[in-house]
Amino acid sequence: MNLVDSSGWIEYLIDDKNAKHFAPIIEDTNNLIVSTINIFEVYKKIILKVHESYALSAITFMQQAKIFTVTSEISIEAVQLSIKHNMPMADSIIYITGKLNNATIWTQDYDFKNLPNVKFIKK
């Protein structure tokens, strides 16, 4: 399984220079999971960068993958990760969602760079 961090989704959706690295992962929706936190971050960023109608289309596409909500287990483990690595809440929740589902996390966000099971792509 794979989980693409919001930075990768946004890169893909606005067809920026690293989109090609995220495209095969994102387009393989049968092996893709998405955190509801990803949906929030991507929807907000695409509204601000492009337009709300494109953001709605993006969310519809994201929902083709398996969606995971934030559970108590995810929240508690994310707090521990956040404290240990001084990570923001959203990044911690996204990472733990991937970890608990044995997913590789694909990102260009430096907060994830040195964590296990992360494929980091330099921006």
Backbone as CSV, one residue per row, in Angstrom:
resi,resn,N_x,N_y,N_z,CA_x,CA_y,CA_z,C_x,C_y,C_z
1,MET,0.838,-1.188,0.000,0.000,0.000,0.000,0.882,1.251,0.000
2,ASN,0.281,2.336,-0.472,0.962,3.623,-0.525,0.057,4.707,0.030
3,LEU,0.686,5.707,0.628,-0.012,6.913,1.063,0.812,8.092,0.576
4,VAL,0.194,8.968,-0.182,0.886,10.157,-0.685,0.533,11.314,0.232
5,ASP,1.560,11.954,0.767,1.365,13.135,1.604,0.741,14.253,0.767
6,SER,0.128,15.185,1.435,-0.544,16.292,0.743,0.385,17.032,-0.210
7,SER,1.659,17.162,0.157,2.607,17.855,-0.730,2.721,17.144,-2.077
8,GLY,2.685,15.819,-2.054,2.741,15.049,-3.299,1.472,15.166,-4.114
9,TRP,0.341,15.136,-3.426,-0.943,15.312,-4.117,-0.998,16.669,-4.819
10,ILE,-0.597,17.698,-4.108,-0.654,19.052,-4.681,0.302,19.160,-5.871
11,GLU,1.484,18.599,-5.712,2.458,18.585,-6.818,1.846,17.936,-8.059
12,TYR,1.200,16.811,-7.850,0.557,16.068,-8.943,-0.599,16.869,-9.543
13,LEU,-1.437,17.418,-8.698,-2.654,18.090,-9.176,-2.386,19.397,-9.910
14,ILE,-1.317,20.080,-9.537,-0.999,21.320,-10.261,0.066,21.078,-11.336
15,ASP,0.430,19.799,-11.508,1.396,19.378,-12.529,2.704,20.160,-12.422
16,ASP,3.221,20.209,-11.197,4.499,20.876,-10.953,5.643,19.931,-11.329
17,LYS,6.879,20.359,-11.115,8.039,19.620,-11.642,8.211,18.201,-11.108
18,ASN,7.756,17.904,-9.894,7.884,16.550,-9.353,6.636,15.697,-9.540
19,ALA,5.685,16.179,-10.277,4.429,15.430,-10.491,4.695,14.037,-11.045
20,LYS,5.689,13.925,-11.895,6.001,12.630,-12.535,6.394,11.556,-11.515
21,HIS,6.943,11.965,-10.368,7.321,10.998,-9.336,6.105,10.463,-8.582
22,PHE,5.091,11.295,-8.460,3.899,10.921,-7.699,2.817,10.290,-8.571
23,ALA,2.839,10.570,-9.864,1.779,10.105,-10.766,1.551,8.602,-10.723
24,PRO,2.578,7.761,-10.857,2.302,6.317,-10.862,1.722,5.823,-9.538
25,ILE,2.109,6.437,-8.451,1.613,6.034,-7.133,0.156,6.462,-6.971
26,ILE,-0.127,7.711,-7.303,-1.483,8.256,-7.158,-2.456,7.560,-8.101
27,GLU,-2.035,7.293,-9.308,-2.935,6.704,-10.300,-3.218,5.218,-10.055
28,ASP,-2.461,4.603,-9.185,-2.694,3.204,-8.794,-3.612,3.193,-7.566
29,THR,-4.855,3.584,-7.777,-5.789,3.779,-6.664,-6.112,2.487,-5.914
30,ASN,-5.886,1.332,-6.525,-6.131,0.069,-5.819,-5.134,-0.168,-4.695
31,ASN,-3.990,0.482,-4.763,-2.947,0.325,-3.745,-2.676,1.627,-3.003
32,LEU,-3.673,2.491,-2.965,-3.506,3.824,-2.399,-4.474,4.048,-1.247
33,ILE,-3.943,4.602,-0.161,-4.807,5.026,0.938,-4.671,6.531,1.117
34,VAL,-5.711,7.138,1.665,-5.764,8.583,1.859,-6.303,8.855,3.255
35,SER,-5.646,9.752,3.956,-6.146,10.204,5.253,-7.134,11.350,5.026
36,THR,-8.122,11.442,5.890,-9.049,12.577,5.790,-8.300,13.897,5.985
37,ILE,-7.171,13.863,6.660,-6.341,15.071,6.801,-5.777,15.479,5.437
38,ASN,-5.411,14.494,4.608,-4.971,14.808,3.242,-6.070,15.543,2.477
39,ILE,-7.292,15.068,2.626,-8.409,15.692,1.916,-8.547,17.152,2.327
40,PHE,-8.480,17.420,3.621,-8.561,18.804,4.108,-7.462,19.666,3.498
41,GLU,-6.209,19.204,3.632,-5.076,20.013,3.168,-5.098,20.241,1.659
42,VAL,-5.383,19.197,0.910,-5.387,19.310,-0.551,-6.531,20.201,-1.017
43,TYR,-7.697,20.001,-0.478,-8.860,20.812,-0.868,-8.588,22.293,-0.614
44,LYS,-8.069,22.607,0.565,-7.787,24.009,0.901,-6.741,24.612,-0.035
45,LYS,-5.649,23.892,-0.243,-4.560,24.423,-1.061,-4.985,24.601,-2.521
46,ILE,-5.741,23.652,-3.052,-6.168,23.753,-4.454,-7.191,24.876,-4.628
47,ILE,-8.060,25.078,-3.656,-8.974,26.229,-3.733,-8.161,27.520,-3.833
48,LEU,-7.145,27.645,-2.991,-6.345,28.876,-2.961,-5.456,29.042,-4.196
49,LYS,-4.943,27.928,-4.723,-4.018,28.009,-5.863,-4.721,28.007,-7.211
50,VAL,-5.848,27.292,-7.305,-6.485,27.122,-8.609,-7.919,27.649,-8.547
51,HIS,-8.843,26.802,-8.101,-10.256,27.180,-8.070,-11.026,26.101,-7.327
52,GLU,-12.167,26.468,-6.756,-12.943,25.510,-5.986,-13.460,24.353,-6.839
53,SER,-13.858,24.619,-8.069,-14.376,23.517,-8.900,-13.285,22.483,-9.171
54,TYR,-12.036,22.935,-9.366,-10.936,21.998,-9.562,-10.637,21.250,-8.259
55,ALA,-10.755,21.937,-7.150,-10.540,21.302,-5.843,-11.569,20.199,-5.609
56,LEU,-12.809,20.438,-5.986,-13.852,19.414,-5.842,-13.554,18.202,-6.719
57,SER,-13.080,18.442,-7.920,-12.692,17.337,-8.809,-11.530,16.551,-8.219
58,ALA,-10.591,17.265,-7.633,-9.437,16.611,-7.020,-9.878,15.706,-5.875
59,ILE,-10.781,16.179,-5.052,-11.270,15.392,-3.924,-12.038,14.162,-4.418
60,THR,-12.806,14.328,-5.458,-13.520,13.192,-6.044,-12.524,12.128,-6.499
61,PHE,-11.428,12.567,-7.104,-10.385,11.634,-7.537,-9.732,10.961,-6.326
62,MET,-9.425,11.726,-5.290,-8.796,11.170,-4.085,-9.676,10.091,-3.455
63,GLN,-10.972,10.260,-3.556,-11.904,9.328,-2.922,-12.010,7.993,-3.660
64,GLN,-11.303,7.855,-4.767,-11.224,6.551,-5.435,-10.313,5.600,-4.662
65,ALA,-9.440,6.152,-3.829,-8.563,5.347,-2.972,-9.341,4.978,-1.710
66,LYS,-8.723,4.191,-0.851,-9.351,3.839,0.416,-9.111,4.982,1.406
67,ILE,-10.185,5.523,1.956,-10.113,6.674,2.855,-10.071,6.199,4.301
68,PHE,-9.166,6.790,5.078,-9.065,6.489,6.500,-9.347,7.736,7.315
69,THR,-10.284,7.601,8.240,-10.588,8.701,9.148,-9.611,8.675,10.322
70,VAL,-9.587,9.756,11.058,-8.712,9.863,12.212,-9.394,9.183,13.396
71,THR,-8.809,8.091,13.834,-9.346,7.341,14.967,-8.588,7.732,16.239
72,SER,-9.083,7.245,17.372,-8.377,7.474,18.637,-6.977,6.877,18.595
73,GLU,-6.862,5.676,18.028,-5.548,5.025,17.935,-4.580,5.873,17.113
74,ILE,-5.041,6.363,15.981,-4.194,7.215,15.138,-3.809,8.480,15.902
75,SER,-4.763,9.091,16.571,-4.498,10.330,17.310,-3.443,10.138,18.393
76,ILE,-3.575,9.083,19.167,-2.646,8.841,20.268,-1.236,8.559,19.746
77,GLU,-1.123,7.718,18.736,0.201,7.440,18.168,0.786,8.679,17.498
78,ALA,-0.067,9.494,16.885,0.404,10.715,16.232,0.948,11.710,17.251
79,VAL,0.335,11.782,18.419,0.851,12.663,19.477,2.254,12.216,19.874
80,GLN,2.428,10.925,20.062,3.742,10.402,20.454,4.791,10.718,19.393
81,LEU,4.432,10.532,18.129,5.346,10.847,17.029,5.645,12.346,16.984
82,SER,4.624,13.150,17.156,4.761,14.599,17.113,5.728,15.096,18.183
83,ILE,5.597,14.543,19.376,6.486,14.942,20.465,7.918,14.476,20.186
84,LYS,8.061,13.235,19.783,9.386,12.664,19.556,10.152,13.376,18.437
85,HIS,9.439,13.731,17.348,10.104,14.300,16.168,9.752,15.770,15.924
86,ASN,9.039,16.368,16.879,8.629,17.778,16.744,7.911,18.020,15.410
87,MET,6.969,17.142,15.095,6.225,17.221,13.834,4.893,17.924,14.045
88,PRO,4.418,18.642,13.049,3.085,19.236,13.123,2.001,18.153,13.206
89,MET,0.854,18.522,13.725,-0.255,17.595,13.916,-0.637,16.870,12.621
90,ALA,-0.877,17.608,11.565,-1.346,16.996,10.321,-0.336,15.976,9.788
91,ASP,0.935,16.344,9.779,1.964,15.418,9.289,2.020,14.162,10.144
92,SER,1.905,14.329,11.447,1.941,13.182,12.361,0.773,12.238,12.098
93,ILE,-0.400,12.792,11.912,-1.592,11.972,11.655,-1.459,11.248,10.318
94,ILE,-1.000,11.942,9.310,-0.829,11.324,7.989,0.188,10.192,8.065
95,TYR,1.325,10.442,8.722,2.356,9.407,8.821,1.834,8.180,9.572
96,ILE,1.186,8.391,10.699,0.697,7.261,11.496,-0.396,6.502,10.742
97,THR,-1.219,7.188,9.983,-2.224,6.509,9.163,-1.531,5.544,8.209
98,GLY,-0.481,6.001,7.567,0.279,5.126,6.683,0.948,3.988,7.433
99,LYS,1.581,4.300,8.546,2.295,3.285,9.321,1.356,2.173,9.783
100,LEU,0.193,2.537,10.309,-0.740,1.534,10.820,-1.347,0.672,9.708
101,ASN,-1.197,1.124,8.466,-1.716,0.359,7.327,-0.596,-0.202,6.456
102,ASN,0.603,-0.290,7.040,1.768,-0.850,6.346,1.996,-0.215,4.979
103,ALA,1.801,1.090,4.901,1.953,1.807,3.637,3.298,2.518,3.578
104,THR,3.797,2.668,2.383,4.931,3.539,2.122,4.380,4.946,1.984
105,ILE,5.016,5.906,2.644,4.570,7.299,2.589,5.445,8.030,1.573
106,TRP,4.813,8.631,0.583,5.492,9.370,-0.482,5.318,10.858,-0.214
107,THR,6.420,11.606,-0.201,6.336,13.010,0.172,7.517,13.820,-0.347
108,GLN,7.366,15.118,-0.289,8.489,16.033,-0.479,8.584,16.977,0.715
109,ASP,7.902,16.628,1.789,7.882,17.403,3.030,9.028,16.925,3.922
110,TYR,9.918,17.836,4.290,11.098,17.487,5.084,10.758,16.920,6.461
111,ASP,9.562,17.164,6.990,9.177,16.605,8.288,9.203,15.080,8.277
112,PHE,9.034,14.479,7.116,8.976,13.025,6.983,10.326,12.401,6.623
113,LYS,11.265,13.207,6.198,12.465,12.745,5.502,13.179,11.560,6.156
114,ASN,13.386,11.569,7.431,14.201,10.536,8.073,13.383,9.466,8.788
115,LEU,12.118,9.378,8.505,11.267,8.371,9.142,11.255,7.087,8.318
116,PRO,11.041,5.943,8.981,10.985,4.669,8.250,9.806,4.629,7.268
117,ASN,10.000,3.881,6.188,8.974,3.655,5.158,8.533,4.914,4.448
118,VAL,9.456,5.868,4.327,9.165,7.109,3.622,10.003,7.172,2.352
119,LYS,9.344,7.510,1.255,10.030,7.790,-0.009,10.017,9.306,-0.150
120,PHE,11.159,9.926,0.106,11.278,11.384,0.077,11.773,11.820,-1.292
121,ILE,11.083,12.773,-1.872,11.465,13.343,-3.163,11.778,14.820,-2.933
122,LYS,13.001,15.202,-3.208,13.419,16.572,-2.963,12.686,17.547,-3.870
123,LYS,12.173,18.602,-3.291,11.440,19.647,-4.044,12.413,20.484,-4.824
